[in-house]
């Protein structure tokens, strides 16, 4: 008699996988395109340095804040239903972002995109987990899913470069509209519906406590590295920690918790979550600096910057595809540790970059991208594979929460560190003339309003490069630690 896990996926499931790959491709492409668009929207909307960081990372923070809720909600109401509702909301919010007329409006639109995106990512991954019950097929399907994320990263700079040179910066957000339209049209016919028949009602107090935990803490993390221990972020940090303690206590008492804390008892599951968080935190911050370096330090157009980033992105795609196949012959923990070590080497090489060595930057970026490909594919499979099928939505949401929170925290914490190094690298004055606050705010502001002073621009570019190499040095240390963590927690996988 065949058990449920022995059932092989059929042609409809593989076609459905192609449909699920579309939003994955879009969400990764949207991130890389936005990074390229930062100098253009900065010139048009004139956001402050803090607003620029919020434009970039509010999307990730909202996704991280709502992922656990949406993953559990999908288990209860149906993962396909939640996916399609989120796709419609994401398309509408994309239009709002495209036609934003102020930095505040764009931040609000990105907030809505984050809430909608939180319904999409756990739904796609949990549907894959249910459609592909055979472990080998599931590993290959998740590898394809992760590869599409990598393809989006590869295509983003090129597509974004073309659009930014041909249209206005808001056009990059309109990419989401046709993709979500295809998903809405094909999803009801190709994707099966799954839900946890034994799941209870969604606990609203738990939802509110999860948001009250994450949002104040991330606000404090954003503010403290830049402005120091001011009262407001310290109060927010204390409030977030208190809400987190209340959230954990409530989950332990509930018969149907929003977050099943028993999942964290699995050492391999917890290790994979931490590895994903650390790797994406460093990648999110470094990618922001690299794209600005190529345009604002080296002076490349968005199109040329995208082409320079294409070889590393191709390496990312190749290693993402190869990782599941390699893990069939070599223990996944060793493959993961080797990939993280290679990524650490890339970050270490990046610490040697100067304002005059863009080729060295690309070589370092190639190394860390090649190492990052297996990390995403294998970590995701390890996370989903450690959970029972009925908890696939919650496990997928935790994996995505770890990744999205990592990206957002990387931009907030390491981005703030890099910004502080940039500001500290600027002298108080040049030739007796004080350096303006606009120049101190960001390199984009320095390029846009340096009053034609090449000496000020040169100093600003050197200071920015110093911020980049500092963040890269931190990344090298974190990746080396993650490699050790992979060997310790994934030795049996």
N, C-alpha and C positions, 0 to 999 in steps of 0.2 A: 504494500500500500504506500502511495507517495504522500509525503507530508507537504505542508504548504510551502516550505522553504525550497523544496525540490522543483517547484513549478517554474518552467522556463518562460521568459518573456517572449511574446510573439511579435509579428510585424507591426501591429497597431501600437504596441508599446514603444517600439523604436521610432516610429513616426511621431508619436506623442513626445518622445524625448527631444526631437528636433524642434517641436513647438515650444517646449519648456526652455530650450536653449536660447530662444529669441530674447526674452526679458533679461536673462543673465548677460547676454552679449550687450544689450542696451545699457544696463546699469553700470557695467565696467567701462564701457565706452563713454558714458556720461561723465564719469569721474575724471578720466584723462582729458577729455575735451574741455571740461571746465577749467582745469589747471592751465591749459594753453590760453583760455579766454580771459584769465585774470588781468593781464596788462590792458586788454581792450575794454573790459567793463570798468576797470579802474579809471581809465581816461574819460569814459562817458558818464559814469555815475558818481565818480569821485568819492568812493568810500574811504573811511579812515582805516588804519592798519588793523584795528580790532574788528571793524565791520568786514574787512576782507577775509579775516580768519573765520568769522561767523558765516559768511556766504559759502565758504568752502566746507566747513565742518558741521553746520547745523543739520544738514541732511543726514550725516552719519550719526549724530547724536540722537536725532528723532528716530531713526531706524533702530539704533541700539535700545532706546527707551521703550519702543513698542514691539520689538521682535518677540519677546517671550509671551507677551499678551496675544499677539496675532498668531504665533505658532500654536498656542493652546486653544485659541478660538477656532483655528482651522481644524484641530482635532475634534472639536465639538460640533461645528455647523457644517463642516465639509471643506476639504482643502481646495477642491476645484472652485467651489462657490466663492471662497475668500479670494482666491487668485484672480478670478475674473472681475470681482468688485474692485480689487486693488488696481487692476490694469486700467479700468475706466477712470478711476480717480487720478492715477498717475498721468494719463493722457491729458486730462483737464488741467492739472497743476503744471504740466510742461508748457502749455500755452500761456498760462499766467506768468511763469518765469520768463518766457521769451519776450514778453512785452512789458516787463517791469520798467518803471520810469524813475525809480530811486533805489538806493541801497537797501532801505528798509523794506520796500515792496519785494525786492528780490530775496531777501532773507525770509520773509513770510512765505513766498512761493516755494523756496527750498525747504521750509519747514513742512508744508503740505506734501511735497514730494517725498520727504522722509517718512511721513506717516503712511503714505500709499506704498512706498517701497518696502516697508516693514511687512506688508501683507504678501508681497510677491516672493521674496527670497525663501522664507521657510516653506511656503506652499510648493514652490518648484522642487526643492530638495526632498521634502517629505513625500511628494507624489512619486519622485524617482525611487525612493526607498520602498514604497508600496508596490510600484509597477515592476521592480526588479528584485525579486526575493532571493534568487540564486546569488550567493556571495560573489562569484566571479563576474557574473553579469552586472551586479550592482557596482562592483569596483570599476568596471569598464564604463558603465553609464555615468558614474560620478566623475570619472576621469574626463569623459566627453564634456560634462557640465563645467568642470573646472577649466577645461581647455577653451571653451567658449568665453569664459571670463577672461582668459589670457588673450584670445583673439580680439576681444573688445579693447583691451589695453593696447594691443598692437595696432589696431585700426584707428583708435582714437586720435593719436597725434596727426596721422595723415588726413583722415576725414575732417578733423577739426581745423587743420591748417588750410585745407581747401575752402571750407566754409567761412573761416574767419577772413580769408583774403578776398572772398567773393561776396559775402553778405555781412550783416551786422552781427555782433556777438550773441544776440538773443537767438539767432537761427540754430545754434548748437542744441538748444533745448527742444526744438521742434522735431529732432530725430526720434523722440519717444512716441510721437503721435502715430505714425504708420506702423511701428512695431506693436504697439498696444492694440491697434485696430486688427492686425492679423491674429493676435492672440485671442481677442474677443470673438473673432469669426470662427477660428478653427478649434478653440478649446472645448466647446461643448460637444463636439463630434469625436475628438481624438483622445481626450483625457478622461479617464474614469474618475468617479467620485469616491473619496475615502473619508471616513470619520471614525472616531473611537466610540463604539456603541455604549461602552460603559462609563463614558465621561460624564461628570456632573455639570452643574451650572457654573458659568464663569463667575468667579468671585470678584466683584467690583472693588471692594476695599483693597484686595491684593493688587489689582491693577493700579489703583491710585498710589499705594505704597511703593510700588516698583518705580513709578514715575517720580515720586517724591524722593526716592533714593538717588536715582541716576542723574536727573537734571541739575539739582543743586551741587552735587559733587563735581560734575563736569564743568559747571560754571566756575566753581572755585579753582579747579585745576587750570582752567583757561586764564583766570585773573591773577592768581598768586605768582606764577613765574615772571610775569611782566611788571606788575605794579607792587609786588611785595605783600606783606601781611596786613592788608587793610581790613577794617571790621566786617564789611559786607561779605566778601568771599569766605572769611573765617566762620561767620555765622551760617552761611550756606553750607559749608563743609560739615559743620557740626549737625545741622538739621538733616542733611543727607545721610550721615552715618547713623543718626538716631532712627530715621525712617527705615534704613536698611536692617537694623536690628529688629525693629517691629515686624518687617516683612518676613524675615527668617522665622521668628517666633510663630507668626500666623501660619506659615506654610507647614510647620511641624504639627500644628493642631488640626488642620483641615483634612477631611477625608478625601477631598478632591482638590489638591492644592494647584495654584496657578503654575508653580514650579516644583517639580518632584525632586526634592533635595537628595533622594537616594541615588540619583544618577551620578552625583559627585563622589560617591563612595568607590566608584570604579577608577582606579589610579590611571589607567590608560586613557579613559575618557577625559579626566581632569587635566592630564598632561597634554593631550592634544588640544584642548581648549586654550591652555596657557601658551602653547607654541604658536597657535594661530594669532592670538592677541599680540604677542611680542613681535612676530614677524611682520604683521600688517601695520603695527604702530610705527615701526621704523620705516617701512616702505612708504606709508602715507606722507610722512614728513619729508623724507628725502626726495620723493617724486615732485613735491611742491617746489623745493629748492632747485632741483635739476631743470625743470621746465622754465623757471624764471631765469636761471643762469644762462641757458641757451639763448633766450630772447633779450634779456636786459644786460647781461655781462658780455656775451659774445656778439650780440647784435643780429642774430638770425631772425628771419621772418617766421611766422607760425608754421608755414608750409615746410620750410627748410628744417626748422626745429623738429617737426614731426618725422621727417625723413631721417634725420640723425638718430632718432629714437627707435626707428623701425628694426635695425639689426638686433638690438637687445630684446625687443618684443618678440621677434621671430624665435629667438632662443628660448624665451619663456613659453611660447606655444609648443615647441618641440619637446621640451622637458616635461611639460604638463601631460602631453599625450604618452610619453614614454614611461612615466612614473608607475601607473598601474601594471604595466607589463613587466617592468623591472622588479616590482614588489612580489611578483609570482615566483621569482628565482632567488631573491635576496630578502631577508626579513625587513618588513616595512620600517621598523625602528632604525635599522642601519642606513637604509636609503634616506630616510628623513634626516638623520644626524649628519650624513655626508653632504646633503643638500644645504643644510643650515651652515655647515662649516664653509662651504663654497661661498655662500652669501656673506658670511663674516669676512672672508678674504676680499670680496668686492668692496665692502664698506671700508676695510682697512686701506685698500688702494686709493679709495676716493679721498682719504684724508690728505693725500699728497697733491691734490688738484690746486692750481692757482688760477687767477683770472686769465692767464695766457695759455692754459693747457686744456682746451676743450676735448681734444682727442683722448687724453688720459681719463677724463670724466666719462666718456662713452665706453672706454674699455672697462672701467670699474663698474659702470652700470650694467654692462653685458654680463659680467661675472655674477653680480647679485641677482639679476633677472633669471639667469640660467639656474641658479640655485633655488630661486623662489618658486619655480614651476612645480616641482614635486611636493613642496611644502603645502600648497593649497589643495592639491588633489588628494594626497595621502592623509592629511589632517582631517579633511572633511569626511573621507571614507571611514577613518578610525572613529570619529565622533558618532556618525550615524550607525555604523555597524555595532557599536557598543550598547545601543539602546534597543529595547523590544519594539516590534513593529507598531504596536498601538501608541507608543510614545514617540513615533518618528517626527511628528510635528514639533513637539517640545524639544527633542534633541537637536533637530535641524535649526530651530530658533536659537538655541543656546550656542550652537556653532556659529551661526550668522551674527548673533549678538557679540560674541567674542571678536569676530573679524571686524565688524562695523565699529564696535567700541574701540578696537585697536587702531583702526584708521583715524577715527575722530580724535582719540587721545593723542595719537602720534602728531597730528597737525596742531592740536592744542598745546601739548606739553613741549615736544621737541621743536615745533614751529615757534613757540614762544621763546625757547632757549636760543634758537638761531636768530630770532629777531633781537633779543637782548644782546647777543654777540655783535650783531650788525650795528646797533646803536652805540655800544661801547667802543667799537672800532673807529668811530667818527670823532675827529677832534672838535673842540668847542668852536674853533674859528679857523678860517683859511685866509692868510694874508690880511689879518686884522678884521675880517668880515665874519660875523657869527654864522655858523651853519644853521640854515633855516629849519623850523620844526617840520616842514614838509619833507625835507631831505631825511631827517631823522625818523620820520614815520615809516618809510619803506623805500626800497630801491625803485619801485615803480614811480613813486612820487618824485624821487630824485631825477629820474630820466625825464619825466614829464615837465618838471619845473625847476631845473637847476640853473636857470638864467644864463645858459650857454657856457658855464664854467666847466671846462674839461678837467681841471684839477679836482674840483669837487666831485664830479662824476667818477673820476678814476679812484678816488678815495672811497666813494660809496660802493663801487664794484669790488674793490679789495675787501672792504668790510663785509659785504654780502657773502663773498667767497669764504671768508673766515667763519661765518655762521654755517655755511654748507659743510665745511670740513669738520666743524665741531659736532654737528648732528651725525655725520658719518662715523666719527670716532665712537660716539655713544652707541650707534647701531652695531658696530663691530663687536663691542663688548656684549651687548644684548644677544646677538646671534650666536656667539660662542657659548654663552650660557644656555641658550635654547637647544643647541646641539647636545650638550651634556644631559639636559632634561629629556630629550628624545631617547637617548641611550638608556636612561634609568627607567623611564615610564613605559616604553614601548618594546622592551626586550622580548616579550612573548608574542608580539603581534606579527 
